[in-house]
Amino acid sequence: MAPHLNIVPSMFVLLLLFISASKVQSGAIDVVAKFGAKADGKTDLSKPFLDAWKEACASVTPSTVVIPKGTYYYQKVNLEGPCKAPIEINVQGTIKAPADPGAFKDPNWVRFYSIENFKMSGGGIFDGQGSIAYEKNKDPHNRAFRVKLPVNIRFDFVTNALIQDITSKDSKLFHVNVFACKNITLERFTVEAPADSPNTDGIHMGKSDGVNIIGCEIKTGDDCISIGDGTKNLDIKDITCGPGHGISIGSLGKYPNEEPVEGVKVTNCTITNTSNGARIKTWPGESPGIVSDVHFEDIIVNNVSSPILIDQKYCPWSKCKINEESKVKLSNISFKNIRGTSALPEAVKFICSGSSPCQNVELADIDIKHTGPEPATSQCLNVKPKTSGKLNPTPCSSPVPKTLSATA
């Protein structure tokens, strides 16, 4: 009986594995095998992708859209929900956008809209082919051109999502835009763009609750991560940033009725060869706003021009009310265990609003050395930070200059 008893469970296990494999196979929708997509780099993927998406979205059981290895040309399409069951996109290939910026009449290329229980993974690449756009976008006054440039990947009104092992390359504008999302995680996400690519924020978000950005490598020409109004309960950790403009809250206060930014934690990040490190930026004059409970901790800065910065006189291209005070209120802000090197002498700079001084700002265990012969210094305006632990530079050690200028 003993051999017979051993055989029956084994057969049963094999049967279960067969059934499980069949379920996985039946839920996979291959854009090449089923919808005739061609990985030739020139045949438009838009219709096969959309057809596969519609089938998966209509399924009452979980489904996966598969884009196999190869190079695809992808003009544009919106992938919309709601879907009837959890849905996944497995991107294994490289998807290329039209290189000509004139091909786009609005700021969308790959857009996911109104979806719940969504996953995208597979190690694939979204290539925005942005080099032509970069040349035209270097003029800061060319707004009419810039507003039509597409974001590589947009997530609008997406809930309960995991974006994992995906690369965004050479986006014409922002690489990722997260808007009105809830409980969305970007993990091991890679951003690749030249240091001189303008307005190419790596990951930007606004009006979203519960965003997690974990273990990402971001190289771009603007903020590695930028945090817009209405962002709540944001967790950023294990990020490698640079080149770029650092990790930034803002800019804020430019437009009326901006929602508060509350509950931001940035930990265990390495920022290298960037113009800024840990930064909060708000416009002078303009509109009111709130930033509270923001904490930067365990951060290494390597040759960063402004490693720690609160800038409430943010004034790119001298287009602002520089003689007025910012109306954005900052409170409960901390910078802890930040160490490394500053490319400029002024390693810590707090320029707070005169009409609404920063409240409860904390510096603890700061050790930033200037790479040049001068010692590192610190500047404070309209703030008295709480301090503890080792502090290099000494807080508020340099006078505030009469003329304040902000970085982009």
Steps between C-alpha positions, in 0.01 A plus 500: 500500500785735575610548135139550392448767767812680377391496136151639550610823674767549231244470223273736688777759532578472128134550420486812717813638334349434156178676595695793647717531187191486280344783698811714461516426128130568447534838674795612284422709192798534268485806275716329238349150497138607531477849353777506242729762655838519328829556678655672200537848652270662245156331503268680742432300816207723603208295364631153601580632846159663537319189373691281745426745780127504426483121506693481827300780658171330414607167651334399828820318603849653539674550165846592375584686180843388376727710280782258406863591451581711197473864391157651439384834362215643704324814388253561781201350681309539827452182701186554705303320767317414705581135441300203628794325668865567587708568191872482427722616215820303454731715289809310387588702191597858417218733400603812307307824460495716186819706505330809353340711777253626241333158502341587835211743546464444876730388783417128485691206357440196722209571734327276754169641618241398762639155583494299824723203588760552229855375451763574237832313495727299275825696464385693191593849382284796400721714275364852444771587242521851641819642342319724248270629774794581726652739249172687447408499869818669626342842446314566831261736322382235253196399708272443199735226382552349845132455595450254213797282586395157629581334828641152443263323743197652672299343782173688553243384757675165549445311827692207648780472245853361480742620232810285517820450293410748226727761336403843366755632253541845341150630566418823318363646827443335841576128502218402736202703618286365785172690539204435732628151581470298818728224626740483207856366523787550257772250583833447324388756243779647286514844338764575236543840334791742437598755763409780258148374420267783613180447703549125513405434863549133577187432707250778567184468705210710619164458675594142589486305827725208589770515231808283562820544299748229589841390373500717187793631295434841346728689261343800331517873425256627764372386839554129557175506697269801517209525740200711407205629697252258655764232565439310825669205668794474262784258571825532301787268585811338356523742208811569292470849348732679263553675275197718555362762737458280806185402691266798519173597661349756267508733350190607694299819533494586131130430444185566706326228705797269531442215745733436799805275482496287816696200618813458286787273603823475300752247635819316405569680172821583316510825301799562272610790275165681519414867534295432814464225757206508743295803397173684566419782256213751500429809294515848655170690494237304308268256687479345850575138581613259772794261534522299822656185644788463255804298602828442316718241674806280437608668177843506334584798280796490261612826341152653524479878447225563760474188717234630744270776379178673598441763233194721542638744244491249217528707186611317185565719197432810721127457441356562845409762759844483658439792737189339651484227762387145437155414633576129539528396867772248584497307830638184659794455262808295591838422345681220684819304441591665172868473410739537211633786288375829363619642167444855634595643839138554609393147591188586700268780392167591662326793333158513667209738456508827693121510534474131596832381650582129491386325819663206676791440264755249631862430411667194652826318426603696194853453363550662160845615388569745218705348218694827461748672730239700693309341788134418455255766622130528584249779447168565675227757436175516698560170680665380820567130451515254787838327503654186645794264446802579286445802277733592216457768382398695808134596455433854378871584486497738202314829447207517259593689182282789388435336164356152506506281195343159462599198299272318261 
